[in-house]
Amino acid sequence: MLKINSIKIVLFIFTTVMFISCQSKKQTDIGALQIDSTAVLIPPKEVAKKFESVKISKNIKVASYFQFMDSVVSKYDTLVPYALSEHLLVRNNPWIIDTLANTDYYRVMARDSFVYDQKQMIVLPKGSELMLPDSITACRILEDFLATQIDVNIPEYKLRIYQDSVLLETFPVRVGQYRERYLKFGDRVTDLRTKTGKGTIVRHEKHPDFYNPVNGKRFYVTRRDDGKTTMMPQIPWIETEINNIRNGQMIHPTTNPKTLGKAYSNGCIGLGEGDAWRVYYYAPLGTKLKIRYDLKTYDEGMVISVLRDVYHLTDD
């Protein structure tokens, strides 16, 4: 115990000296976690010394995935000289993102498998390992988070993820409809157009409940584009704050990808299920966000296309 404590002290001093800028930045809120102490772990040997792996002793399904990840963070956060979080841990184990993305109903159907309840799919198999990042890697990932921005161009129906000026990912989305409609939530007639502006990611809903915004009734199943009915999947919803206002505008998955590339939603930004998992892990709390309405697209400073004015903003 004395040897491990001595190692931790040396690591802490080294990290403080070598990564002082990263350590100050880590104070940014990158995710408050709810802890479930019932998750089953096999602790790695001398984790503080070697920053090795967390071995998984039983199959973890989507339904218990977040509870398990939160328990890992709770257990090992005090053993590493940086702020451990779910987002940091998963970004150090990118295979997890691929596994979660592959729970997408339509990807599974493409493999000739039908899944009624996505929450029962195994995403962390027994015997697999989660690698804890060393201090240098953790610092780099934390700095990447701070340099990340989500960019949405409404008439283009595209969501992009940038790190500094480098484009990392592009996803098709659906946006709000061009009309007003009475919504039970709010009890008023609401402009359904997706709102533009600059802001941040302010909340993650990891266990969303589903309600019809028009009549307020809760639902549990969804009718897919292929006509089949399934349970609603468990995929995080991302709440945005635009121009310092939380207006309930979410970034979340849709179970009907035929609506992507259309003005179809009640104001939210919709993604395919697999893409929604990827966006979530690039969007810890505090991530910068820009939602714009640009009809012209450019390449090397030249206009290459003019998009349809879906919201008729240029009409006389």
C-alpha positions as a Markdown table, in Angstrom:
| # | Residue | x | y | z |
|---|---|---|---|---|
| 1 | Met | 0.0 | 0.0 | 0.0 |
| 2 | Leu | 2.9 | 2.4 | 0.9 |
| 3 | Lys | 4.6 | 1.6 | -2.4 |
| 4 | Ile | 1.4 | 2.3 | -4.4 |
| 5 | Asn | 0.8 | 5.6 | -2.5 |
| 6 | Ser | 4.4 | 6.7 | -3.2 |
| 7 | Ile | 4.0 | 6.0 | -6.9 |
| 8 | Lys | 0.8 | 8.0 | -6.9 |
| 9 | Ile | 2.5 | 10.9 | -5.2 |
| 10 | Val | 5.3 | 10.8 | -7.8 |
| 11 | Leu | 2.8 | 10.6 | -10.7 |
| 12 | Phe | 0.8 | 13.5 | -9.3 |
| 13 | Ile | 3.9 | 15.7 | -9.0 |
| 14 | Phe | 5.0 | 14.8 | -12.5 |
| 15 | Thr | 1.6 | 15.4 | -13.9 |
| 16 | Thr | 1.2 | 18.7 | -12.1 |
| 17 | Val | 4.5 | 20.0 | -13.5 |
| 18 | Met | 4.3 | 18.6 | -17.0 |
| 19 | Phe | 0.6 | 19.2 | -17.7 |
| 20 | Ile | -0.4 | 22.2 | -15.7 |
| 21 | Ser | -2.3 | 23.7 | -18.6 |
| 22 | Cys | -4.3 | 20.5 | -19.1 |
| 23 | Gln | -5.0 | 20.2 | -15.4 |
| 24 | Ser | -6.4 | 23.7 | -15.3 |
| 25 | Lys | -8.6 | 23.0 | -18.3 |
| 26 | Lys | -10.0 | 19.8 | -16.8 |
| 27 | Gln | -12.1 | 21.9 | -14.4 |
| 28 | Thr | -14.4 | 22.4 | -17.4 |
| 29 | Asp | -17.6 | 20.4 | -16.7 |
| 30 | Ile | -17.4 | 17.4 | -19.0 |
| 31 | Gly | -20.1 | 15.3 | -17.4 |
| 32 | Ala | -21.7 | 14.7 | -14.1 |
| 33 | Leu | -22.2 | 11.0 | -13.5 |
| 34 | Gln | -24.7 | 9.0 | -11.5 |
| 35 | Ile | -22.9 | 6.1 | -9.8 |
| 36 | Asp | -24.1 | 2.5 | -9.6 |
| 37 | Ser | -21.9 | 0.5 | -7.2 |
| 38 | Thr | -23.5 | -2.8 | -8.2 |
| 39 | Ala | -21.4 | -3.1 | -11.4 |
| 40 | Val | -19.1 | -6.1 | -11.4 |
| 41 | Leu | -15.4 | -5.3 | -12.0 |
| 42 | Ile | -12.1 | -7.2 | -11.8 |
| 43 | Pro | -9.6 | -4.4 | -10.7 |
| 44 | Pro | -6.4 | -4.2 | -12.6 |
| 45 | Lys | -3.2 | -4.7 | -10.7 |
| 46 | Glu | -1.3 | -1.6 | -9.7 |
| 47 | Val | -3.5 | 0.6 | -11.8 |
| 48 | Ala | -1.9 | 3.8 | -10.4 |
| 49 | Lys | 1.5 | 2.6 | -11.6 |
| 50 | Lys | 0.8 | 1.1 | -15.0 |
| 51 | Phe | -2.5 | 2.6 | -16.1 |
| 52 | Glu | -3.5 | -0.8 | -17.4 |
| 53 | Ser | -7.0 | -2.2 | -18.1 |
| 54 | Val | -10.3 | -2.8 | -16.4 |
| 55 | Lys | -11.4 | -6.3 | -17.1 |
| 56 | Ile | -15.1 | -6.9 | -17.5 |
| 57 | Ser | -16.4 | -10.0 | -15.6 |
| 58 | Lys | -19.9 | -10.3 | -17.1 |
| 59 | Asn | -21.7 | -9.3 | -20.2 |
| 60 | Ile | -23.0 | -5.7 | -20.1 |
| 61 | Lys | -26.1 | -4.9 | -22.1 |
| 62 | Val | -27.2 | -1.5 | -23.4 |
| 63 | Ala | -29.8 | -1.4 | -20.5 |
| 64 | Ser | -27.0 | -1.4 | -17.9 |
| 65 | Tyr | -24.2 | 0.2 | -19.9 |
| 66 | Phe | -24.3 | 3.7 | -18.4 |
| 67 | Gln | -24.6 | 2.3 | -14.8 |
| 68 | Phe | -21.5 | 0.1 | -15.5 |
| 69 | Met | -19.5 | 3.0 | -17.0 |
| 70 | Asp | -20.4 | 5.3 | -14.1 |
| 71 | Ser | -19.2 | 2.6 | -11.7 |
| 72 | Val | -15.9 | 2.3 | -13.5 |
| 73 | Val | -15.4 | 6.1 | -13.3 |
| 74 | Ser | -16.3 | 6.2 | -9.6 |
| 75 | Lys | -13.9 | 3.3 | -8.8 |
| 76 | Tyr | -10.8 | 4.6 | -10.7 |
| 77 | Asp | -11.1 | 8.3 | -10.7 |
| 78 | Thr | -9.2 | 8.6 | -7.4 |
| 79 | Leu | -6.4 | 6.3 | -8.7 |
| 80 | Val | -5.4 | 8.3 | -11.7 |
| 81 | Pro | -3.9 | 11.8 | -11.7 |
| 82 | Tyr | -6.5 | 13.4 | -14.0 |
| 83 | Ala | -10.3 | 13.9 | -14.1 |
| 84 | Leu | -11.6 | 10.5 | -15.3 |
| 85 | Ser | -15.0 | 10.7 | -17.0 |
| 86 | Glu | -17.2 | 8.4 | -19.2 |
| 87 | His | -16.4 | 10.4 | -22.3 |
| 88 | Leu | -12.6 | 10.4 | -21.6 |
| 89 | Leu | -12.7 | 6.6 | -21.0 |
| 90 | Val | -14.7 | 5.8 | -24.1 |
| 91 | Arg | -12.6 | 8.1 | -26.3 |
| 92 | Asn | -9.6 | 6.1 | -25.1 |
| 93 | Asn | -11.4 | 2.9 | -26.2 |
| 94 | Pro | -12.9 | 3.8 | -29.5 |
| 95 | Trp | -14.1 | 0.3 | -30.2 |
| 96 | Ile | -16.9 | 1.0 | -27.7 |
| 97 | Ile | -18.3 | 3.7 | -30.0 |
| 98 | Asp | -18.2 | 1.3 | -32.9 |
| 99 | Thr | -20.0 | -1.4 | -30.9 |
| 100 | Leu | -22.7 | 1.0 | -29.7 |
| 101 | Ala | -23.2 | 2.4 | -33.2 |
| 102 | Asn | -23.7 | -1.1 | -34.5 |
| 103 | Thr | -26.8 | -1.5 | -32.3 |
| 104 | Asp | -28.5 | 0.7 | -34.9 |
| 105 | Tyr | -31.7 | -1.2 | -35.9 |
| 106 | Tyr | -31.1 | -0.8 | -39.6 |
| 107 | Arg | -27.5 | -1.9 | -39.4 |
| 108 | Val | -28.6 | -5.0 | -37.5 |
| 109 | Met | -31.3 | -5.6 | -40.1 |
| 110 | Ala | -28.7 | -5.3 | -42.9 |
| 111 | Arg | -27.0 | -8.3 | -41.2 |
| 112 | Asp | -30.3 | -10.2 | -41.5 |
| 113 | Ser | -31.1 | -9.9 | -37.8 |
| 114 | Phe | -34.2 | -8.5 | -36.1 |
| 115 | Val | -33.9 | -6.9 | -32.7 |
| 116 | Tyr | -37.1 | -6.0 | -30.9 |
| 117 | Asp | -35.5 | -4.5 | -27.8 |
| 118 | Gln | -32.1 | -2.8 | -28.4 |
| 119 | Lys | -31.6 | -2.5 | -24.7 |
| 120 | Gln | -31.0 | -6.3 | -24.5 |
| 121 | Met | -28.0 | -6.2 | -26.9 |
| 122 | Ile | -24.6 | -6.9 | -25.4 |
| 123 | Val | -22.2 | -4.1 | -25.9 |
| 124 | Leu | -19.4 | -4.9 | -23.5 |
| 125 | Pro | -18.7 | -8.7 | -23.7 |
| 126 | Lys | -17.4 | -10.7 | -20.7 |
| 127 | Gly | -13.6 | -10.9 | -20.9 |
| 128 | Ser | -13.2 | -7.6 | -22.8 |
| 129 | Glu | -11.0 | -4.8 | -21.3 |
| 130 | Leu | -11.3 | -1.1 | -21.0 |
| 131 | Met | -7.9 | 0.6 | -21.2 |
| 132 | Leu | -7.3 | 3.5 | -18.8 |
| 133 | Pro | -5.4 | 6.3 | -20.5 |
| 134 | Asp | -2.0 | 7.4 | -19.3 |
| 135 | Ser | -1.6 | 11.0 | -18.3 |
| 136 | Ile | -0.3 | 12.2 | -21.6 |
| 137 | Thr | -3.2 | 10.6 | -23.5 |
| 138 | Ala | -5.7 | 11.9 | -21.0 |
| 139 | Cys | -4.4 | 15.4 | -21.4 |
| 140 | Arg | -4.6 | 15.2 | -25.2 |
| 141 | Ile | -8.2 | 13.9 | -25.1 |
| 142 | Leu | -9.2 | 16.7 | -22.7 |
| 143 | Glu | -7.6 | 19.3 | -24.9 |
| 144 | Asp | -9.4 | 17.7 | -27.9 |
| 145 | Phe | -12.7 | 18.2 | -26.1 |
| 146 | Leu | -12.0 | 21.9 | -25.6 |
| 147 | Ala | -11.1 | 22.3 | -29.3 |
| 148 | Thr | -14.3 | 20.5 | -30.6 |
| 149 | Gln | -17.2 | 22.3 | -32.1 |
| 150 | Ile | -20.5 | 20.9 | -33.5 |
| 151 | Asp | -21.7 | 22.7 | -36.6 |
| 152 | Val | -25.2 | 22.3 | -38.0 |
| 153 | Asn | -26.3 | 23.9 | -41.3 |
| 154 | Ile | -30.1 | 23.7 | -41.5 |
| 155 | Pro | -30.8 | 24.0 | -45.3 |
| 156 | Glu | -27.9 | 21.5 | -46.0 |
| 157 | Tyr | -29.3 | 19.0 | -43.5 |
| 158 | Lys | -25.8 | 18.3 | -42.2 |
| 159 | Leu | -24.2 | 18.1 | -38.8 |
| 160 | Arg | -20.4 | 18.4 | -38.8 |
| 161 | Ile | -17.8 | 17.9 | -36.0 |
| 162 | Tyr | -14.7 | 20.0 | -36.1 |
| 163 | Gln | -11.6 | 19.9 | -34.0 |
| 164 | Asp | -10.1 | 23.3 | -34.3 |
| 165 | Ser | -10.4 | 23.8 | -38.1 |
| 166 | Val | -10.2 | 20.1 | -39.0 |
| 167 | Leu | -13.4 | 18.3 | -40.1 |
| 168 | Leu | -13.7 | 15.0 | -38.3 |
| 169 | Glu | -17.2 | 13.8 | -39.1 |
| 170 | Thr | -20.3 | 14.7 | -41.2 |
| 171 | Phe | -23.7 | 13.3 | -40.6 |
| 172 | Pro | -27.1 | 13.7 | -42.3 |
| 173 | Val | -29.8 | 15.2 | -40.1 |
| 174 | Arg | -33.4 | 16.2 | -40.1 |
| 175 | Val | -34.5 | 19.6 | -38.8 |
| 176 | Gly | -37.6 | 21.4 | -37.7 |
| 177 | Gln | -40.6 | 21.8 | -39.9 |
| 178 | Tyr | -41.5 | 25.1 | -41.7 |
| 179 | Arg | -44.8 | 25.6 | -39.8 |
| 180 | Glu | -46.5 | 26.4 | -36.5 |
| 181 | Arg | -48.3 | 23.8 | -34.5 |
| 182 | Tyr | -49.9 | 23.4 | -31.1 |
| 183 | Leu | -47.8 | 21.3 | -28.7 |
| 184 | Lys | -49.1 | 20.0 | -25.5 |
| 185 | Phe | -45.6 | 20.5 | -24.1 |
| 186 | Gly | -45.7 | 24.2 | -23.6 |
| 187 | Asp | -49.4 | 24.4 | -24.1 |
| 188 | Arg | -49.2 | 26.8 | -27.0 |
| 189 | Val | -48.8 | 27.1 | -30.7 |
| 190 | Thr | -45.1 | 26.8 | -31.4 |
| 191 | Asp | -42.8 | 27.8 | -34.3 |
| 192 | Leu | -41.3 | 24.4 | -35.2 |
| 193 | Arg | -38.3 | 25.8 | -37.2 |
| 194 | Thr | -34.9 | 24.8 | -35.7 |
| 195 | Lys | -33.5 | 27.9 | -34.1 |
| 196 | Thr | -30.1 | 29.2 | -35.1 |
| 197 | Gly | -27.3 | 30.7 | -33.0 |
| 198 | Lys | -24.2 | 29.8 | -31.0 |
| 199 | Gly | -24.1 | 27.9 | -27.7 |
| 200 | Thr | -23.1 | 24.8 | -25.9 |
| 201 | Ile | -24.1 | 21.3 | -24.9 |
| 202 | Val | -25.7 | 21.7 | -21.4 |
| 203 | Arg | -27.2 | 18.3 | -20.6 |
| 204 | His | -27.2 | 14.6 | -21.5 |
| 205 | Glu | -30.4 | 12.5 | -21.1 |
| 206 | Lys | -29.0 | 9.0 | -20.9 |
| 207 | His | -32.3 | 7.3 | -20.1 |
| 208 | Pro | -34.9 | 9.3 | -22.1 |
| 209 | Asp | -38.6 | 8.8 | -21.8 |
| 210 | Phe | -40.7 | 9.3 | -24.9 |
| 211 | Tyr | -43.8 | 11.5 | -25.2 |
| 212 | Asn | -45.8 | 12.7 | -28.1 |
| 213 | Pro | -45.2 | 16.5 | -28.1 |
| 214 | Val | -48.6 | 17.2 | -29.7 |
| 215 | Asn | -50.8 | 15.3 | -27.2 |
| 216 | Gly | -48.4 | 14.7 | -24.3 |
| 217 | Lys | -49.0 | 10.9 | -24.2 |
| 218 | Arg | -46.1 | 8.7 | -23.3 |
| 219 | Phe | -45.1 | 5.9 | -25.7 |
| 220 | Tyr | -42.7 | 2.9 | -25.6 |
| 221 | Val | -42.6 | 1.5 | -29.1 |
| 222 | Thr | -41.9 | 2.8 | -32.6 |
| 223 | Arg | -42.9 | 1.8 | -36.1 |
| 224 | Arg | -39.8 | 1.5 | -38.3 |
| 225 | Asp | -39.4 | 2.5 | -41.9 |
| 226 | Asp | -39.7 | -1.1 | -42.9 |
| 227 | Gly | -43.1 | -1.4 | -41.2 |
| 228 | Lys | -41.9 | -3.4 | -38.2 |
| 229 | Thr | -42.5 | -2.4 | -34.6 |
| 230 | Thr | -39.8 | -2.3 | -31.9 |
| 231 | Met | -39.2 | -0.9 | -28.5 |
| 232 | Met | -37.7 | 2.5 | -28.4 |
| 233 | Pro | -33.9 | 2.3 | -28.2 |
| 234 | Gln | -31.8 | 3.7 | -25.4 |
| 235 | Ile | -29.5 | 6.3 | -26.9 |
| 236 | Pro | -28.6 | 9.5 | -25.2 |
| 237 | Trp | -30.4 | 12.8 | -26.1 |
| 238 | Ile | -28.2 | 15.9 | -26.1 |
| 239 | Glu | -29.7 | 19.2 | -24.8 |
| 240 | Thr | -28.5 | 22.5 | -26.3 |
| 241 | Glu | -28.4 | 26.0 | -25.1 |
| 242 | Ile | -28.6 | 28.5 | -28.0 |
| 243 | Asn | -27.9 | 32.2 | -27.5 |
| 244 | Asn | -28.0 | 31.7 | -23.7 |
| 245 | Ile | -31.5 | 30.2 | -24.0 |
| 246 | Arg | -32.5 | 26.6 | -23.2 |
| 247 | Asn | -35.5 | 26.2 | -25.5 |
| 248 | Gly | -35.8 | 22.4 | -25.4 |
| 249 | Gln | -34.0 | 22.0 | -28.7 |
| 250 | Met | -32.3 | 18.6 | -28.6 |
| 251 | Ile | -29.9 | 16.6 | -30.7 |
| 252 | His | -31.3 | 13.1 | -30.7 |
| 253 | Pro | -31.7 | 9.9 | -32.7 |
| 254 | Thr | -34.6 | 9.1 | -35.0 |
| 255 | Thr | -36.0 | 5.6 | -35.5 |
| 256 | Asn | -37.1 | 6.6 | -39.0 |
| 257 | Pro | -34.0 | 7.5 | -41.1 |
| 258 | Lys | -36.1 | 8.2 | -44.2 |
| 259 | Thr | -36.9 | 11.5 | -42.5 |
| 260 | Leu | -33.2 | 12.5 | -42.6 |
| 261 | Gly | -32.5 | 15.3 | -45.1 |
| 262 | Lys | -35.9 | 16.8 | -44.5 |
| 263 | Ala | -37.6 | 19.5 | -42.5 |
| 264 | Tyr | -39.6 | 17.0 | -40.5 |
| 265 | Ser | -39.1 | 17.4 | -36.7 |
| 266 | Asn | -40.8 | 19.6 | -34.1 |
| 267 | Gly | -37.6 | 21.7 | -33.9 |
| 268 | Cys | -35.0 | 19.2 | -32.7 |
| 269 | Ile | -32.0 | 18.0 | -34.8 |
| 270 | Gly | -32.5 | 14.3 | -35.6 |
| 271 | Leu | -29.7 | 11.8 | -36.4 |
| 272 | Gly | -29.5 | 8.1 | -37.4 |
| 273 | Glu | -29.2 | 5.9 | -34.3 |
| 274 | Gly | -25.5 | 4.9 | -35.0 |
| 275 | Asp | -24.6 | 8.5 | -35.8 |
| 276 | Ala | -26.2 | 9.7 | -32.6 |
| 277 | Trp | -23.9 | 7.5 | -30.5 |
| 278 | Arg | -20.9 | 9.0 | -32.3 |
| 279 | Val | -22.0 | 12.6 | -31.8 |
| 280 | Tyr | -22.7 | 11.9 | -28.1 |
| 281 | Tyr | -19.1 | 10.9 | -27.5 |
| 282 | Tyr | -17.8 | 14.0 | -29.2 |
| 283 | Ala | -20.1 | 16.2 | -27.2 |
| 284 | Pro | -19.3 | 16.2 | -23.4 |
| 285 | Leu | -20.9 | 19.0 | -21.5 |
| 286 | Gly | -19.6 | 22.4 | -22.5 |
| 287 | Thr | -18.9 | 21.5 | -26.1 |
| 288 | Lys | -19.3 | 24.4 | -28.4 |
| 289 | Leu | -22.2 | 24.4 | -30.9 |
| 290 | Lys | -23.2 | 26.5 | -33.9 |
| 291 | Ile | -26.5 | 26.2 | -35.7 |
| 292 | Arg | -26.6 | 28.2 | -38.9 |
| 293 | Tyr | -28.7 | 28.9 | -42.0 |
| 294 | Asp | -26.4 | 29.2 | -44.9 |
| 295 | Leu | -27.8 | 28.7 | -48.4 |
| 296 | Lys | -24.4 | 28.8 | -50.1 |
| 297 | Thr | -21.8 | 26.1 | -49.7 |
| 298 | Tyr | -18.2 | 26.7 | -50.5 |
| 299 | Asp | -15.0 | 24.9 | -51.5 |
| 300 | Glu | -11.7 | 26.7 | -51.5 |
| 301 | Gly | -13.5 | 30.0 | -51.2 |
| 302 | Met | -15.8 | 29.4 | -54.2 |
| 303 | Val | -19.5 | 28.8 | -54.2 |
| 304 | Ile | -20.2 | 25.3 | -55.3 |
| 305 | Ser | -23.9 | 25.0 | -54.6 |
| 306 | Val | -27.0 | 27.1 | -53.6 |
| 307 | Leu | -29.4 | 25.2 | -51.3 |
| 308 | Arg | -33.1 | 25.3 | -51.3 |
| 309 | Asp | -34.5 | 27.9 | -48.9 |
| 310 | Val | -36.5 | 25.5 | -46.8 |
| 311 | Tyr | -37.6 | 28.2 | -44.3 |
| 312 | His | -38.3 | 30.8 | -47.1 |
| 313 | Leu | -36.1 | 33.4 | -45.4 |
| 314 | Thr | -35.2 | 35.1 | -48.6 |
| 315 | Asp | -38.8 | 35.4 | -49.9 |
| 316 | Asp | -40.0 | 39.0 | -50.5 |
